[in-house]
């Protein structure tokens, strides 16, 4: 058994593996991501215009606003034209309304998004009068699954309604059913005409669910990438072929593999788990793949707000110098090391690793500050 594989085997010891994962995850969670450029134009969506379907409302707006497409500029003037047209359409129904437009946050463009959720858009909604969710009427095949789905809790009944929140209902239902092996569940949501209730409106949602068959596992495979080439990882699977689908297949294997690769300098590692459905036979094949990306090396270290002796001590404690493989846990370890160091006691730091993907290099910036002083993470 070679030295590399001995290290790999130690990684999957429950205690050591957990410690390594926690350390790597803590360090990497602090890595700032570049802020995306805010789009000049975005699609637009409707939150609670419950008298029309989205397609109907979009068609009516395009007739009223010359040149309107499926996107609008992220400007006050462009959004104002749409708000005015929406208020006019409501006025024709005898409803005097206050309409707002809300642009998505910067973070919504770069983060992971629930597959059931809508993409980032400018949302138009009615602030006044209030539009409330009256109740959710659940129709399910088979009926015996109704208690399982309802056990997820209330559907925000009695609270302000937004059509953009329908994805939450759909996602919750599918999550419950997928955990029980119903991997091809179909969920359709429709609205009944709104009911006036004093100075507000109530909406009833009809949710039709066809759970479909319970899927069983036909095969499970895991490719651990170049650091685990030729190694059989099946001992870490939590289920086996022939079992009903639903429980986690790979347990913590994916996170452990990602942590190990980052420990080895693969800062861009990604772990993909891909289920392939055979709907005709109600079977599912699972595959885990590691996409390691390049090995990154530390190119430079910039240390701010310390004197020369303190800076030298930080470089010593970091244990990683330019030219070395970049190890994210080295930065995380530095937090612990400075806590009791006489020269650095009472200090904290933020850090900003700037990646050069062309050179596979990282320039590391460590910004020190005294406890109690505010500091901003360097984002580049």
C-alpha positions as CSV (number, residue, x, y, z in Angstrom):
1,X,0.0,0.0,0.0
2,X,1.6,3.3,-1.1
3,X,1.9,6.4,1.1
4,X,-0.8,8.3,-0.9
5,X,-3.4,5.5,-0.3
6,X,-2.5,5.3,3.3
7,X,-3.3,8.9,3.6
8,X,-6.6,8.4,1.7
9,X,-7.6,5.5,4.0
10,X,-6.9,7.7,7.0
11,X,-9.1,10.4,5.5
12,X,-12.2,8.1,5.8
13,X,-11.6,7.3,9.4
14,X,-14.8,8.7,10.9
15,X,-13.1,10.9,13.4
16,X,-10.2,12.2,11.2
17,X,-12.4,12.5,8.2
18,X,-14.9,14.6,10.2
19,X,-12.2,16.9,11.5
20,X,-10.7,17.4,8.1
21,X,-14.1,18.2,6.6
22,X,-14.9,20.6,9.3
23,X,-11.6,22.5,9.1
24,X,-11.7,22.6,5.3
25,X,-15.3,23.7,5.2
26,X,-14.8,26.4,7.8
27,X,-11.9,27.8,5.8
28,X,-13.4,27.6,2.4
29,X,-16.7,29.2,3.6
30,X,-14.8,32.4,4.3
31,X,-13.4,32.6,0.8
32,X,-14.9,35.7,-0.8
33,X,-16.5,35.3,-4.2
34,X,-16.2,38.0,-6.9
35,X,-19.3,40.2,-7.0
36,X,-21.1,39.7,-10.4
37,X,-21.8,42.7,-12.6
38,X,-25.4,43.7,-12.2
39,X,-27.3,43.2,-15.4
40,X,-28.5,46.2,-17.4
41,X,-31.7,44.3,-18.4
42,X,-33.6,41.5,-16.6
43,X,-36.7,39.4,-17.1
44,X,-39.8,40.5,-15.1
45,X,-42.3,38.5,-13.1
46,X,-45.5,39.0,-11.3
47,X,-46.0,38.2,-7.6
48,X,-49.7,38.5,-6.9
49,X,-51.7,39.8,-9.8
50,X,-54.2,36.9,-9.3
51,X,-56.8,38.1,-11.8
52,X,-54.6,37.0,-14.7
53,X,-52.2,34.2,-15.6
54,X,-48.6,35.4,-16.2
55,X,-49.0,34.9,-20.0
56,X,-52.2,36.9,-20.1
57,X,-50.7,39.7,-18.1
58,X,-47.6,39.8,-20.1
59,X,-49.6,40.0,-23.3
60,X,-51.7,42.9,-22.0
61,X,-48.7,44.8,-21.0
62,X,-47.0,44.4,-24.4
63,X,-50.1,45.9,-26.0
64,X,-49.9,49.0,-23.7
65,X,-46.2,49.6,-23.7
66,X,-44.6,50.0,-27.1
67,X,-41.5,47.9,-27.7
68,X,-41.9,45.9,-24.5
69,X,-40.3,42.5,-24.7
70,X,-39.7,39.8,-22.1
71,X,-37.0,41.8,-20.4
72,X,-36.8,45.4,-19.2
73,X,-34.0,47.8,-18.3
74,X,-33.1,48.0,-14.6
75,X,-33.9,51.7,-14.5
76,X,-36.5,53.7,-12.6
77,X,-38.1,54.9,-15.8
78,X,-38.5,51.4,-17.3
79,X,-39.9,49.9,-14.2
80,X,-42.2,52.9,-13.7
81,X,-43.8,52.4,-17.1
82,X,-44.6,48.8,-16.2
83,X,-46.0,49.8,-12.7
84,X,-48.2,52.5,-14.3
85,X,-49.6,50.0,-16.9
86,X,-50.3,47.4,-14.1
87,X,-52.1,50.0,-12.0
88,X,-54.2,51.0,-15.1
89,X,-55.2,47.3,-15.7
90,X,-56.2,46.9,-12.1
91,X,-58.2,50.2,-12.2
92,X,-60.3,48.7,-15.1
93,X,-61.3,46.0,-12.7
94,X,-62.3,48.6,-10.1
95,X,-59.2,48.1,-8.0
96,X,-57.1,51.1,-6.9
97,X,-53.8,49.6,-6.0
98,X,-50.3,50.4,-4.9
99,X,-47.8,48.5,-7.0
100,X,-44.1,48.0,-6.3
101,X,-41.2,46.7,-8.3
102,X,-38.3,44.9,-6.6
103,X,-35.0,44.0,-8.2
104,X,-33.1,40.8,-7.2
105,X,-30.1,41.0,-5.0
106,X,-26.5,40.7,-6.3
107,X,-26.1,37.4,-4.5
108,X,-29.0,35.8,-6.3
109,X,-27.0,35.7,-9.5
110,X,-24.0,33.8,-8.2
111,X,-25.5,31.4,-5.6
112,X,-27.0,28.0,-6.0
113,X,-30.7,28.1,-6.7
114,X,-33.4,25.6,-5.9
115,X,-34.3,24.0,-9.3
116,X,-38.0,24.6,-8.6
117,X,-37.4,28.4,-8.1
118,X,-37.7,31.0,-10.8
119,X,-34.5,32.7,-12.1
120,X,-33.6,36.2,-10.9
121,X,-36.1,38.8,-12.2
122,X,-37.7,42.1,-11.4
123,X,-40.8,41.3,-9.4
124,X,-43.9,43.4,-9.7
125,X,-46.4,43.0,-6.9
126,X,-49.4,44.6,-5.3
127,X,-48.7,46.2,-1.9
128,X,-52.3,47.4,-1.3
129,X,-54.9,45.9,-1.2
130,X,-53.6,42.8,0.5
131,X,-53.7,39.5,-1.4
132,X,-53.7,36.6,1.0
133,X,-53.4,32.9,0.7
134,X,-56.7,31.5,1.9
135,X,-55.9,27.7,1.8
136,X,-54.2,25.0,-0.2
137,X,-56.4,22.2,-1.6
138,X,-54.3,19.1,-2.0
139,X,-55.3,16.4,-4.4
140,X,-52.9,13.4,-4.4
141,X,-52.5,10.1,-6.2
142,X,-52.2,7.9,-4.2
143,X,-54.4,9.4,-1.5
144,X,-52.5,7.5,1.3
145,X,-49.6,9.9,0.8
146,X,-51.6,12.9,1.8
147,X,-50.6,12.7,5.5
148,X,-46.9,12.4,4.6
149,X,-47.0,15.5,2.6
150,X,-49.2,17.5,5.0
151,X,-46.7,16.5,7.8
152,X,-44.4,19.1,6.3
153,X,-46.5,21.8,8.1
154,X,-48.7,24.7,7.0
155,X,-48.4,26.3,3.5
156,X,-48.3,29.9,4.8
157,X,-52.1,30.0,4.7
158,X,-53.4,33.4,6.0
159,X,-50.2,35.2,4.9
160,X,-49.5,37.4,1.9
161,X,-49.6,35.4,-1.3
162,X,-47.0,35.5,-4.0
163,X,-47.0,33.3,-7.1
164,X,-43.2,33.2,-7.0
165,X,-43.6,31.3,-3.7
166,X,-45.5,28.5,-5.5
167,X,-42.1,26.9,-6.1
168,X,-41.7,26.5,-2.4
169,X,-44.9,24.4,-2.2
170,X,-43.8,22.3,-5.2
171,X,-40.3,21.9,-3.8
172,X,-41.5,20.8,-0.4
173,X,-43.9,18.2,-1.8
174,X,-41.2,16.8,-4.1
175,X,-38.7,16.7,-1.3
176,X,-41.0,14.6,0.8
177,X,-41.9,12.2,-2.0
178,X,-38.3,11.9,-3.3
179,X,-37.2,10.8,0.2
180,X,-39.7,7.9,-0.1
181,X,-38.6,6.8,-3.5
182,X,-41.1,8.7,-5.7
183,X,-38.5,10.3,-7.9
184,X,-40.8,11.2,-10.8
185,X,-43.6,12.9,-8.9
186,X,-45.5,15.5,-10.8
187,X,-46.9,18.6,-9.1
188,X,-49.3,21.0,-10.8
189,X,-50.5,24.2,-9.0
190,X,-53.4,26.4,-10.2
191,X,-55.3,29.3,-8.7
192,X,-59.0,29.7,-8.2
193,X,-60.5,33.2,-9.0
194,X,-59.7,35.5,-6.1
195,X,-62.4,36.2,-3.5
196,X,-63.0,39.7,-2.1
197,X,-63.0,39.7,1.7
198,X,-63.6,43.2,3.0
199,X,-60.7,45.4,1.9
200,X,-58.5,42.4,0.9
201,X,-58.6,39.4,-1.5
202,X,-58.3,35.7,-0.7
203,X,-56.7,33.2,-3.0
204,X,-57.2,29.4,-3.0
205,X,-54.5,27.2,-4.5
206,X,-55.3,23.8,-6.0
207,X,-52.3,21.5,-5.9
208,X,-52.6,18.2,-7.9
209,X,-49.9,15.6,-7.2
210,X,-49.3,12.4,-9.0
211,X,-46.6,10.6,-7.1
212,X,-45.9,8.0,-9.7
213,X,-44.1,4.7,-8.9
214,X,-41.5,4.0,-6.3
215,X,-38.1,3.8,-7.9
216,X,-35.5,1.2,-7.1
217,X,-31.7,1.5,-7.5
218,X,-30.3,-0.3,-10.5
219,X,-26.6,0.6,-10.0
220,X,-24.3,2.8,-8.0
221,X,-20.9,4.0,-9.1
222,X,-18.3,6.5,-7.8
223,X,-15.3,7.8,-9.7
224,X,-13.0,9.4,-7.1
225,X,-10.9,11.2,-9.7
226,X,-7.1,11.1,-10.1
227,X,-6.2,10.8,-6.4
228,X,-8.4,7.7,-6.1
229,X,-7.8,6.2,-9.5
230,X,-8.7,2.5,-9.6
231,X,-10.0,2.5,-6.0
232,X,-13.3,0.9,-5.1
233,X,-15.3,3.3,-3.0
234,X,-18.4,1.1,-2.6
235,X,-17.8,0.5,1.1
236,X,-18.8,4.1,1.7
237,X,-22.2,3.8,-0.1
238,X,-25.1,3.8,2.3
239,X,-27.5,1.8,0.1
240,X,-27.1,-1.0,-2.5
241,X,-28.6,-1.9,-5.9
242,X,-32.1,-3.3,-5.5
243,X,-33.0,-1.0,-2.5
244,X,-35.8,1.5,-2.9
245,X,-34.5,4.9,-3.8
246,X,-34.9,7.8,-1.4
247,X,-32.2,7.6,1.4
248,X,-28.9,9.4,0.7
249,X,-26.8,7.1,-1.6
250,X,-23.3,8.4,-0.9
251,X,-23.7,9.7,2.6
252,X,-20.8,12.1,3.4
253,X,-18.5,10.6,0.7
254,X,-18.9,13.6,-1.7
255,X,-18.0,16.1,1.0
256,X,-15.1,14.0,2.2
257,X,-13.7,13.7,-1.3
258,X,-14.0,17.4,-1.9
259,X,-12.2,18.2,1.4
260,X,-9.4,15.8,0.5
261,X,-8.9,17.4,-2.9
262,X,-8.8,20.9,-1.4
263,X,-6.3,19.6,1.2
264,X,-4.2,18.6,-1.8
265,X,-4.4,22.0,-3.5
266,X,-7.4,21.5,-5.9
267,X,-9.1,24.7,-5.0
268,X,-11.7,24.4,-7.8
269,X,-12.8,20.8,-7.1
270,X,-16.4,19.9,-7.8
271,X,-18.3,16.7,-6.9
272,X,-21.3,15.9,-9.0
273,X,-23.9,13.3,-8.1
274,X,-26.1,12.4,-11.1
275,X,-29.2,10.2,-11.0
276,X,-30.3,8.7,-14.3
277,X,-34.0,7.7,-14.3
278,X,-35.4,4.7,-16.3
279,X,-39.0,5.7,-16.1
280,X,-40.2,2.7,-18.1
281,X,-38.9,0.3,-15.4
282,X,-39.0,2.7,-12.4
283,X,-35.2,2.3,-11.9
284,X,-32.5,4.8,-11.1
285,X,-28.8,4.6,-11.5
286,X,-26.6,6.9,-9.4
287,X,-23.1,8.1,-10.2
288,X,-20.7,10.3,-8.3
289,X,-17.9,12.0,-10.2
290,X,-15.0,14.2,-9.0
291,X,-14.0,17.0,-11.3
292,X,-10.8,18.1,-9.6
293,X,-9.7,21.1,-11.7
294,X,-6.1,22.3,-11.5
295,X,-3.7,22.3,-8.6
296,X,-3.2,25.9,-7.4
297,X,0.0,27.2,-6.0
298,X,0.5,30.2,-3.7
299,X,2.1,33.0,-5.7
300,X,2.2,35.8,-3.1
301,X,1.2,36.7,0.5
302,X,0.3,40.2,1.4
303,X,0.0,40.9,5.2
304,X,-1.6,44.2,6.3
305,X,-1.8,46.3,9.5
306,X,1.1,44.5,11.3
307,X,4.6,45.6,12.1
308,X,7.7,43.8,10.7
309,X,8.2,41.3,13.6
310,X,4.5,40.4,13.7
311,X,4.4,40.0,9.9
312,X,7.4,37.6,10.0
313,X,5.7,35.6,12.8
314,X,2.5,35.3,10.7
315,X,4.5,34.0,7.7
316,X,6.2,31.5,10.0
317,X,2.9,30.3,11.5
318,X,1.1,30.1,8.2
319,X,3.6,27.4,7.1
320,X,2.9,28.1,3.5
321,X,5.2,30.1,1.3
322,X,5.1,31.3,-2.3
323,X,5.6,28.4,-4.7
324,X,3.9,25.9,-2.3
325,X,0.6,24.1,-3.1
326,X,-2.1,26.3,-1.8
327,X,-3.8,24.7,1.2
328,X,-7.0,26.3,2.5
329,X,-6.7,24.6,5.9
330,X,-3.3,26.4,6.4
331,X,-5.3,29.7,6.6
332,X,-7.8,28.1,8.9
333,X,-5.0,26.8,11.1
334,X,-3.6,30.3,11.4
335,X,-6.7,31.4,13.3
336,X,-5.9,28.9,16.0
337,X,-2.2,29.6,16.0
338,X,-2.4,33.3,16.5
339,X,-4.8,33.0,19.4
340,X,-2.1,32.2,22.0
341,X,0.9,33.7,20.3
342,X,2.5,36.5,22.4
343,X,3.1,38.8,19.3
344,X,-0.4,38.3,17.9
345,X,-2.7,37.7,20.8
346,X,-5.8,39.8,20.5
347,X,-5.6,40.0,16.7
348,X,-8.0,38.5,14.1
349,X,-7.8,38.7,10.4
350,X,-9.9,38.5,7.2
351,X,-8.5,37.0,4.1
352,X,-9.0,37.3,0.4
353,X,-7.5,34.7,-1.9
354,X,-7.5,36.0,-5.5
355,X,-7.3,33.2,-8.1
356,X,-5.4,33.5,-11.4
357,X,-7.0,30.6,-13.3
358,X,-4.7,31.1,-16.2
359,X,-1.6,30.6,-14.1
360,X,-3.3,28.3,-11.6
361,X,-2.0,30.6,-8.9
362,X,-3.4,32.3,-5.8
363,X,-2.4,35.7,-4.3
364,X,-3.4,35.7,-0.6
365,X,-4.2,38.8,1.3
366,X,-4.4,38.7,5.1
367,X,-5.9,41.8,6.7
368,X,-5.3,41.9,10.4
369,X,-7.3,43.9,13.0
370,X,-7.7,44.1,16.8
371,X,-10.6,42.3,18.3
372,X,-13.6,44.7,18.4
373,X,-12.5,46.6,15.4
374,X,-14.5,46.2,12.2
375,X,-12.9,44.7,9.2
376,X,-14.0,43.9,5.7
377,X,-13.0,40.9,3.8
378,X,-11.1,41.8,0.7
379,X,-13.1,40.9,-2.4
380,X,-11.5,40.9,-5.8
